[in-house]
Amino acid sequence: MRALVSPTIYTHSIAWALHGKAWCKLNAQDALKKTLGDKIEALVRKGQDGQSLGIPLGPDTSIVIAEIIGAAIDQELEAELLISQETAFRYTDDFFLGLRDGRTSERTIARLSAALSTYELELNSEKTRVVTPATRAEPDWALDISQFRLPADEAKKPCRTELPV
């Protein structure tokens, strides 16, 4: 199974991932203000004219923030679905989960969707799919590149190794 989440991160979810959503909501007026999660969120919002929806794409800080939220989702899924690093992994916002049967996949997709919604994220339905062992996991372009061959006359041309002066 492969799932991609939407690129929009709600800045409040930074603190939720670090300290728990329920705790943050319960302590929003006092204790939350002293936490690392709240400080990071405030800095991100400050960099976006006070907006709380979305984080800048590209900077390394955004990669760290996305990883904080992704790790929180990982922990929730590991506990609820009893999955491990041997049967599942996440690369940035792509989830790859090894499952035993089709009935489990529906439950897993629903659980992943619920875990994402905790952080105001959602599955990308166009890119979420269940893949059977007989299905190719690589994208078509990877196969195309692996089978590409240069014409014989092009392959014999020497490569220029010197730089122009």
N, CA and C of each residue as an Amber inpcrd file, in Angstrom:
protein
   495
   0.8420000  -1.1630000   0.0000000   0.0000000   0.0000000   0.0000000
   0.8890000   1.2290000   0.0000000   0.5240000   2.2500000  -0.7610000
   1.2950000   3.4840000  -0.8300000   0.3350000   4.6510000  -0.6480000
   0.7170000   5.6150000   0.1910000  -0.1430000   6.7730000   0.4170000
   0.7100000   8.0250000   0.5140000   0.2170000   9.1060000  -0.0620000
   0.8860000  10.3970000   0.0190000  -0.0440000  11.3630000   0.7170000
   0.4990000  12.1780000   1.5930000  -0.3400000  13.1490000   2.2800000
  -0.2510000  14.4920000   1.5880000  -1.2220000  15.3320000   1.8790000
  -1.2430000  16.6580000   1.2700000  -0.0720000  17.4860000   1.7900000
   0.4410000  18.4240000   1.0090000   1.6140000  19.1950000   1.4040000
   1.3290000  20.3060000   2.4080000   0.0810000  20.5010000   2.8000000
  -0.2570000  21.5870000   3.6980000  -0.1950000  21.1200000   5.1470000
   0.6650000  21.7580000   5.9150000   0.7990000  21.4310000   7.3320000
   0.2300000  22.5870000   8.1490000  -0.6660000  22.2700000   9.0540000
  -1.2550000  23.2270000   9.9730000  -0.2220000  23.4510000  11.0800000
   0.1850000  24.6880000  11.3210000   1.2960000  24.9400000  12.2440000
   1.0150000  24.4660000  13.6650000  -0.2460000  24.4470000  14.0880000
  -0.5650000  23.9610000  15.4350000  -0.1910000  22.4850000  15.5860000
  -0.1510000  21.7590000  14.4740000   0.1550000  20.3330000  14.5580000
   1.5990000  20.0590000  14.9620000   2.4540000  21.0640000  14.9060000
   3.8430000  20.8920000  15.3670000   3.8400000  20.5900000  16.8590000
   3.1560000  21.4250000  17.6240000   3.0590000  21.1910000  19.0720000
   2.2910000  19.9090000  19.3630000   1.2270000  19.6370000  18.5830000
   0.4660000  18.4170000  18.7990000   1.3500000  17.1870000  18.6580000
   2.2310000  17.1910000  17.6600000   3.1110000  16.0470000  17.4270000
   4.1190000  15.8800000  18.5630000   4.5850000  16.9780000  19.1010000
   5.5880000  16.9120000  20.1660000   4.9940000  16.6310000  21.5420000
   3.8000000  17.1590000  21.8030000   3.2640000  17.1080000  23.1670000
   1.9090000  16.4110000  23.2850000   1.3100000  16.0380000  22.1620000
  -0.0130000  15.4100000  22.1720000  -1.1070000  16.4440000  21.9810000
  -2.0250000  16.1580000  21.0740000  -3.0770000  17.1150000  20.7400000
  -3.9850000  17.4010000  21.9420000  -4.3860000  16.3600000  22.6500000
  -5.2880000  16.5500000  23.7880000  -4.6360000  17.4350000  24.8500000
  -3.3710000  17.1690000  25.1570000  -2.6670000  17.9650000  26.1670000
  -2.5480000  19.4180000  25.7140000  -2.2150000  19.6400000  24.4560000
  -2.0680000  21.0040000  23.9380000  -3.3860000  21.7730000  24.0310000
  -4.4830000  21.1320000  23.6820000  -5.7720000  21.8100000  23.7430000
  -6.1710000  22.1040000  25.1920000  -5.8710000  21.1790000  26.0860000
  -6.1890000  21.3580000  27.4990000  -5.3510000  22.4660000  28.1350000
  -4.1180000  22.6470000  27.6610000  -3.1850000  23.5970000  28.2660000
  -2.8620000  24.7840000  27.3660000  -3.7540000  25.0900000  26.4410000
  -3.4910000  26.1400000  25.4520000  -3.2880000  27.5190000  26.0700000
  -3.8560000  27.7790000  27.1970000  -3.7690000  29.1140000  27.7850000
  -2.5810000  29.2980000  28.7220000  -1.9280000  28.2010000  29.1450000
  -0.8410000  28.3750000  30.1100000   0.3920000  27.5390000  29.7780000
   0.4030000  26.2810000  30.1480000   1.6100000  25.4480000  30.0380000
   2.1130000  25.3050000  28.6010000   1.2200000  25.2850000  27.6400000
   1.6260000  25.1390000  26.2440000   2.5610000  26.2600000  25.8180000
   2.3260000  27.4570000  26.3310000   3.1210000  28.6290000  25.9360000
   4.6050000  28.4910000  26.2790000   4.9500000  27.5590000  27.1480000
   6.3420000  27.3800000  27.5680000   7.0250000  26.2090000  26.8630000
   6.3660000  25.5910000  25.8990000   6.9040000  24.3780000  25.2740000
   7.6930000  24.6680000  24.0050000   8.5520000  23.7380000  23.6670000
   9.3200000  23.8130000  22.4280000   8.3860000  23.8360000  21.2170000
   7.3480000  23.0100000  21.2380000   6.4040000  22.9530000  20.1190000
   5.7530000  24.2880000  19.8560000   5.3490000  24.9880000  20.9060000
   4.7180000  26.2950000  20.7430000   5.7140000  27.3240000  20.2220000
   6.9590000  27.2310000  20.6660000   7.9940000  28.1670000  20.1920000
   8.2850000  27.9580000  18.7080000   8.3850000  26.7000000  18.2880000
   8.6230000  26.4100000  16.8680000   7.4490000  26.9150000  16.0380000
   6.2350000  26.6180000  16.4980000   5.0390000  27.0720000  15.7700000
   5.0290000  28.5870000  15.6240000   5.3370000  29.2990000  16.7010000
   5.3360000  30.7660000  16.6590000   6.3520000  31.2840000  15.6440000
   7.5130000  30.6600000  15.5830000   8.5310000  31.0870000  14.6270000
   8.0950000  30.8250000  13.1840000   7.4770000  29.6790000  12.9600000
   6.9940000  29.3560000  11.6070000   5.9160000  30.3530000  11.1930000
   4.9690000  30.6310000  12.0860000   3.9140000  31.6030000  11.7700000
   4.4910000  32.9940000  11.5340000   5.4870000  33.3620000  12.3200000
   6.1190000  34.6790000  12.1610000   6.7460000  34.8020000  10.7690000
   7.3030000  33.7130000  10.2730000   7.9030000  33.7060000   8.9430000
   6.8850000  33.7190000   7.8220000   5.5950000  33.6100000   8.1610000
   4.5220000  33.5790000   7.1620000   3.4480000  34.6110000   7.4610000
   3.8430000  35.7400000   7.9910000   2.9060000  36.8280000   8.2910000
   1.7560000  36.3870000   9.1900000   2.0410000  35.5130000  10.1430000
   1.0410000  35.0900000  11.1170000   0.1140000  33.9800000  10.6720000
   0.2540000  33.4800000   9.4470000  -0.6330000  32.4170000   8.9560000
  -0.3060000  31.0990000   9.6410000  -1.3470000  30.3390000   9.9580000
  -1.1390000  29.0460000  10.6080000  -1.3610000  27.8700000   9.6690000
  -1.6880000  28.1280000   8.4210000  -1.9130000  27.0460000   7.4630000
  -0.7650000  27.0040000   6.4680000  -0.0200000  25.9170000   6.5010000
   1.0950000  25.7240000   5.5860000   2.4160000  26.1540000   6.1880000
   3.4640000  25.5060000   5.7060000   4.8200000  25.8900000   6.0840000
   5.6080000  26.0880000   4.7950000   6.6880000  26.8590000   4.8380000
   7.4600000  27.0810000   3.6140000   7.9950000  25.7620000   3.0590000
   7.9080000  25.5900000   1.7510000   8.4460000  24.3860000   1.1130000
   9.8970000  24.6390000   0.7200000  10.7550000  23.6870000   1.0000000
  12.1330000  23.8020000   0.5610000  13.1770000  23.9020000   1.6510000
  13.0140000  24.7870000   2.6550000  14.0870000  24.9130000   3.6300000
  14.2310000  23.6580000   4.5010000  15.4330000  23.4480000   4.9860000
  15.6950000  22.2830000   5.8310000  14.8310000  22.2760000   7.0870000
  14.4790000  23.4530000   7.5880000  13.6220000  23.5050000   8.7720000
  12.2650000  22.8660000   8.5000000  11.7590000  23.0220000   7.2960000
  10.4740000  22.4130000   6.9430000  10.5850000  20.8990000   6.8990000
  11.7340000  20.4030000   6.4790000  11.9580000  18.9530000   6.4640000
  11.9380000  18.4240000   7.8900000  12.5700000  19.1430000   8.8090000
  12.5870000  18.7320000  10.2220000  11.1720000  18.7550000  10.7940000
  10.4180000  19.8080000  10.5100000   9.0420000  19.9180000  11.0140000
   8.1750000  18.7840000  10.4650000   8.2910000  18.5160000   9.1760000
   7.5200000  17.4230000   8.5750000   7.8990000  16.0890000   9.2040000
   9.1670000  15.9160000   9.5220000   9.6270000  14.6690000  10.1460000
   9.1010000  14.5330000  11.5710000   9.0170000  15.6300000  12.3020000
   8.4420000  15.5940000  13.6570000   7.0040000  15.0840000  13.5950000
   6.2340000  15.6330000  12.6730000   4.8320000  15.2190000  12.5330000
   4.7500000  13.7890000  12.0030000   5.5830000  13.4610000  11.0210000
   5.5940000  12.1030000  10.4770000   5.9390000  11.0640000  11.5220000
   6.8990000  11.3690000  12.3840000   7.2930000  10.4310000  13.4410000
   6.1540000  10.2180000  14.4370000   5.4030000  11.2680000  14.7330000
   4.2560000  11.1300000  15.6340000   3.1930000  10.2190000  15.0100000
   2.9720000  10.3820000  13.7180000   2.0150000   9.5200000  13.0130000
   2.5290000   8.0790000  13.0080000   3.8280000   7.9120000  12.7680000
   4.4280000   6.5650000  12.7960000   4.1630000   5.8780000  14.1280000
   4.3920000   6.5840000  15.2230000   4.1960000   5.9950000  16.5560000
   2.7490000   5.5770000  16.7640000   1.8350000   6.4140000  16.3290000
   0.4190000   6.0910000  16.4730000   0.0540000   4.8480000  15.6630000
   0.5450000   4.7790000  14.4320000   0.2380000   3.6210000  13.5850000
   0.8820000   2.3470000  14.1230000   2.1180000   2.4380000  14.5900000
   2.7900000   1.2580000  15.1540000   2.0030000   0.6900000  16.3200000
   1.5100000   1.5630000  17.1990000   0.7730000   1.1160000  18.3740000
  -0.5920000   0.5300000  18.0060000  -1.3030000   1.1810000  17.1140000
  -2.6660000   0.7500000  16.8020000  -2.7400000  -0.4090000  15.8240000
  -1.8300000  -0.4260000  14.8500000  -1.9040000  -1.4590000  13.8120000
  -0.9080000  -2.5860000  14.0270000  -0.1190000  -2.4650000  15.0860000
   0.8950000  -3.4670000  15.3980000   1.8120000  -3.7310000  14.2060000
   2.2920000  -2.6520000  13.5980000   3.2370000  -2.7680000  12.4960000
   4.6260000  -2.4190000  13.0100000   5.6260000  -2.8300000  12.2780000
   7.0010000  -2.5820000  12.7080000   7.8180000  -2.0710000  11.5290000
   9.0790000  -1.7830000  11.7830000   9.9610000  -1.3120000  10.7200000
  10.2100000  -2.3900000   9.6730000   9.9450000  -3.6290000  10.0110000
  10.1180000  -4.7180000   9.0380000   8.9600000  -4.7880000   8.0520000
   7.7950000  -4.2800000   8.4410000   6.6210000  -4.3870000   7.5740000
   6.1380000  -3.0500000   7.0320000   6.7430000  -1.9420000   7.4820000
   6.2830000  -0.6310000   7.0340000   7.4170000   0.3800000   7.1210000
   7.3550000   1.3770000   6.2430000   8.2780000   2.4970000   6.3590000
   7.6490000   3.7290000   5.7370000   8.2040000   4.8600000   6.1090000
   7.7320000   6.1350000   5.5820000   8.9380000   6.8720000   5.0290000
   8.7890000   7.4160000   3.8450000   9.8150000   8.2790000   3.2540000
   9.1730000   9.6450000   3.0900000   9.5610000  10.5910000   3.9230000
   8.9850000  11.9240000   3.9910000   7.4870000  11.8000000   4.2370000
   6.6410000  11.9670000   3.2160000   5.2000000  11.8340000   3.4230000
   4.6020000  10.6780000   2.6200000   5.4360000   9.7560000   2.2120000
   4.9720000   8.5520000   1.5190000   5.0140000   7.3910000   2.5100000
   3.8870000   6.7320000   2.6980000   3.8000000   5.5910000   3.6030000
   3.7550000   4.3110000   2.7780000   4.5610000   3.3420000   3.1450000
   4.5840000   2.0270000   2.4970000   4.3460000   0.9940000   3.5910000
   3.2290000   0.2740000   3.4970000   2.8410000  -0.6640000   4.5450000
   2.6620000  -2.0550000   3.9650000   3.3540000  -3.0190000   4.5090000
   3.2150000  -4.4030000   4.0760000   2.0810000  -5.0670000   4.8360000
   1.1110000  -5.6160000   4.1070000  -0.0730000  -6.2050000   4.7220000
  -0.2530000  -7.6360000   4.2460000  -0.9930000  -8.4100000   5.0210000
  -1.1820000  -9.8220000   4.6880000  -2.3410000 -10.0790000   3.7250000
  -3.4050000  -9.2930000   3.8120000  -4.5480000  -9.5640000   2.9400000
  -5.3360000  -8.2900000   2.6490000  -6.2740000  -8.3800000   1.7120000
  -7.0680000  -7.2370000   1.2870000  -7.9690000  -6.6750000   2.3660000
  -8.5010000  -7.5550000   3.2350000  -9.3720000  -7.0560000   4.3090000
  -8.5930000  -6.1360000   5.2450000  -7.3500000  -6.4550000   5.4880000
  -6.5140000  -5.6410000   6.3610000  -6.2320000  -4.2920000   5.7220000
  -6.1270000  -4.2500000   4.3980000  -5.7900000  -2.9920000   3.7350000
  -6.8730000  -1.9290000   3.9410000  -8.1440000  -2.3040000   3.9000000
  -9.2090000  -1.3300000   4.1210000  -9.1350000  -0.7530000   5.5220000
  -8.9250000  -1.5980000   6.5060000  -8.8090000  -1.1560000   7.9010000
  -7.5800000  -0.2600000   8.0720000  -6.4850000  -0.6230000   7.4270000
  -5.2480000   0.1420000   7.5400000  -5.3850000   1.5170000   6.8950000
  -6.0050000   1.5770000   5.7430000  -6.2260000   2.8700000   5.0790000
  -7.0980000   3.7570000   5.9630000  -8.1340000   3.1950000   6.5470000
  -9.0050000   3.9760000   7.4310000  -8.2340000   4.4700000   8.6500000
  -7.3960000   3.6280000   9.2210000  -6.6210000   4.0060000  10.4040000
  -5.5820000   5.0630000  10.0510000  -4.9110000   4.9140000   8.9000000
  -3.9410000   5.9150000   8.4500000  -4.6380000   7.2510000   8.2180000
  -5.7930000   7.2140000   7.5990000  -6.5630000   8.4330000   7.3630000
  -6.9230000   9.1130000   8.6830000  -7.3140000   8.3290000   9.6820000
  -7.6610000   8.8920000  10.9920000  -6.4270000   9.4900000  11.6710000
  -5.2920000   8.8110000  11.5680000  -4.0520000   9.3270000  12.1710000
  -3.6510000  10.6430000  11.5110000  -3.7790000  10.7260000  10.2130000
  -3.4470000  11.9560000   9.4980000  -4.3920000  13.0890000   9.8750000
  -5.6770000  12.7730000  10.0120000  -6.6490000  13.8220000  10.3230000
  -6.4070000  14.4230000  11.7080000  -5.7870000  13.6830000  12.6080000
  -5.4170000  14.2260000  13.9180000  -4.5310000  15.4500000  13.7460000
  -3.7330000  15.4570000  12.6970000  -2.7960000  16.5500000  12.4270000
  -3.2830000  17.4490000  11.2840000  -4.5880000  17.3680000  10.9970000
  -5.2140000  18.1740000   9.9450000  -4.6370000  17.8700000   8.5580000
  -4.2250000  16.6290000   8.3490000  -3.7170000  16.1600000   7.0600000
  -4.7000000  15.1500000   6.4910000  -4.5640000  14.8510000   5.2020000
  -5.4420000  13.8550000   4.6040000  -4.6970000  13.0620000   3.5420000
  -5.2110000  11.8650000   3.2860000  -4.6450000  11.0320000   2.2360000
  -4.8930000  11.6670000   0.8800000  -3.9460000  11.4810000  -0.0100000
  -4.1350000  11.8840000  -1.3960000  -4.7590000  10.6800000  -2.0970000
  -6.0570000  10.7580000  -2.3450000  -6.7820000   9.6090000  -2.8900000
  -6.2980000   9.2050000  -4.2800000  -5.7480000  10.1390000  -5.0320000
  -5.2510000   9.8060000  -6.3690000  -3.9830000   8.9600000  -6.3170000
  -3.2670000   9.0170000  -5.2090000  -2.0060000   8.2980000  -5.1200000
  -2.0130000   7.1950000  -4.0720000  -3.1610000   6.9410000  -3.4680000
  -3.2770000   5.8750000  -2.4820000  -3.7430000   4.6250000  -3.2120000
  -3.0330000   3.5470000  -3.0070000  -3.4090000   2.3130000  -3.7000000
  -2.9470000   1.0960000  -2.9310000  -3.6150000  -0.0030000  -3.2020000
  -3.2250000  -1.2930000  -2.6530000  -2.5370000  -2.0440000  -3.7780000
  -1.3510000  -2.5360000  -3.4900000  -0.5510000  -3.2190000  -4.4920000
  -0.3890000  -4.6730000  -4.0700000  -0.7170000  -5.5920000  -4.9720000
  -0.5470000  -7.0190000  -4.6860000   0.8740000  -7.4290000  -5.0640000
   1.3460000  -8.5740000  -4.5960000   2.7040000  -9.0060000  -4.9510000
   2.9330000  -9.1150000  -6.4530000   1.8860000  -9.3400000  -7.2170000
   2.0390000  -9.4670000  -8.6620000   2.1180000  -8.0990000  -9.3560000
   1.8260000  -7.0360000  -8.6450000   1.8350000  -5.6900000  -9.2240000
   3.2290000  -5.0990000  -9.1460000   3.6230000  -4.4110000 -10.2070000
   4.9210000  -3.7320000 -10.2040000   4.8820000  -2.5770000  -9.2190000
   5.8570000  -2.5000000  -8.3410000   5.9040000  -1.4250000  -7.3530000
   6.6190000  -0.1890000  -7.8940000   7.5110000  -0.3740000  -8.8760000
   8.2530000   0.7720000  -9.4060000   7.3870000   1.5630000 -10.3770000
   7.6240000   2.8550000 -10.4620000   6.8810000   3.6490000 -11.4560000
   7.3280000   3.2920000 -12.8700000   6.4890000   3.5820000 -13.8500000
   6.7810000   3.2440000 -15.2500000   8.0730000   3.8850000 -15.7390000
   8.3490000   5.1260000 -15.3060000   9.5470000   5.8130000 -15.7910000
  10.8200000   5.0720000 -15.3650000  10.8080000   4.4090000 -14.2090000
  11.9960000   3.6750000 -13.7590000  12.2830000   2.5120000 -14.7040000
  11.2430000   1.8120000 -15.1400000  11.4100000   0.7270000 -16.0980000
  11.8970000   1.2640000 -17.4340000  11.3130000   2.3760000 -17.8860000
  11.7270000   2.9810000 -19.1570000  13.2150000   3.3360000 -19.1450000
  13.6780000   3.9430000 -18.0680000  15.0950000   4.3330000 -17.9750000
  15.9860000   3.0960000 -17.9370000  15.5800000   2.0770000 -17.1780000
  16.4310000   0.8820000 -17.0650000  16.5560000   0.1470000 -18.3960000
  15.5780000   0.2950000 -19.2740000  15.6160000  -0.4010000 -20.5550000
  16.1320000   0.4680000 -21.6920000  16.4450000   1.7380000 -21.4140000
  16.9160000   2.6500000 -22.4430000  18.3290000   2.2630000 -22.8840000
  18.5500000   2.2220000 -24.1830000  19.8680000   1.9110000 -24.7490000
  20.2260000   2.9900000 -25.7600000  21.4620000   3.4790000 -25.6960000
  21.9370000   4.4400000 -26.6790000  22.1240000   3.7450000 -28.0190000
  21.8970000   4.4480000 -29.1190000  22.1960000   3.8480000 -30.4250000
  23.6890000   3.5080000 -30.4940000  24.0310000   2.4880000 -31.2550000
  25.4070000   1.9910000 -31.3120000  26.3980000   3.0850000 -31.6900000
  26.0810000   3.9400000 -32.6700000  27.0270000   4.9710000 -33.0890000
  27.2100000   6.0320000 -31.9970000  26.1860000   6.3240000 -31.1790000
  26.3010000   7.2950000 -30.0920000  27.1480000   6.7310000 -28.9510000
  27.0400000   5.4380000 -28.7150000  27.7700000   4.8230000 -27.6130000
  29.2810000   4.8200000 -27.8710000  29.7160000   4.8700000 -29.1420000
  31.1380000   4.8180000 -29.4800000  31.8100000   6.1780000 -29.4490000
  31.0420000   7.2710000 -29.3980000  31.6450000   8.6010000 -29.3920000
  32.3880000   8.8210000 -28.0770000  33.6100000   9.3920000 -28.1640000
  34.3460000   9.6560000 -26.9300000  33.6990000  10.7930000 -26.1320000
  33.8310000  10.7340000 -24.8380000  33.3120000  11.8050000 -23.9830000
  34.3600000  12.8970000 -23.8650000  33.9440000  14.1140000 -23.8960000
  34.8710000  15.2470000 -23.7280000  35.1250000  15.4160000 -22.2350000
  36.3500000  15.3290000 -21.8230000  36.6720000  15.4060000 -20.4040000
  37.3120000  16.7240000 -20.0070000  37.7500000  17.5470000 -20.9770000
  38.3750000  18.8040000 -20.6140000  37.3590000  19.9340000 -20.6040000
  37.6110000  20.9120000 -19.7810000  36.7190000  22.0700000 -19.6980000
  37.2050000  23.1320000 -20.6600000  36.2750000  23.8600000 -21.2670000
  36.6910000  24.9450000 -22.1720000  37.3610000  26.0530000 -21.3720000
  38.3560000  26.6790000 -21.9980000  39.0970000  27.7500000 -21.3130000
  38.5470000  29.0880000 -21.6600000
